[in-house]
Structures are given as C-alpha cells and as structure tokens.
Amino acid sequence: MEVIFEMKTRELDLVLHSPGGSPEATEVVDALEADHNFQEKVLSVFHAAMHTFAGNPAVKIIENNLGRAYIKMQQHILIPKQPPPPPPA
C-alpha cells in the first residue's frame, strides 16, 4: 500500500494508505465508504486543516518531527474602487 498522507504530532499519529496503489477518484470514495476508520481519519485531517487555515492567513504549513515549522503567509489588501473623474466643463 502506498502512503498518501502522514501526520505525526504529540496528540495524533496518523498514516493514511491508499487502498491499492494509485486510485482513481471513485476508488477513493469507495474506500472511504467501505472503511469507517479510514473515513474518520480522512475527515479528521480535513477538518483540522480547514480550522487551521480559516483561523490565520497561512497558505502553506510544513512542520517537521522536531516541532520546527515553515509557514507561508498571504495578506489580502482590499483597494476601494475609485469614482470616475468628473466630465470636463
């Protein structure tokens, strides 16, 4: 089985394996529906990632087993639309 995701922290030790090599999208869905434990692990990782990225401007997070992290941040700046200049008199 091929490792498709690995997450190891103090609280969680999670390794997700592909059910058979290089699966197509329908095979992944079938695997999720067939194995409740696999589905729970995938959903846990998905929800943890969504909460992490929703709470800060990070767009990429890489952390090693020593607790060192690389975090790429992105800032959105909204520029208001300027009114058109008045017509010449």
Beta strands, then each sheet from edge to edge (+ up, - down):
strand 1: 3-8
strand 2: 13-17
strand 3: 58-63
strand 4: 69-73
sheet 1: 1+ 2-
sheet 2: 3+ 4-
end
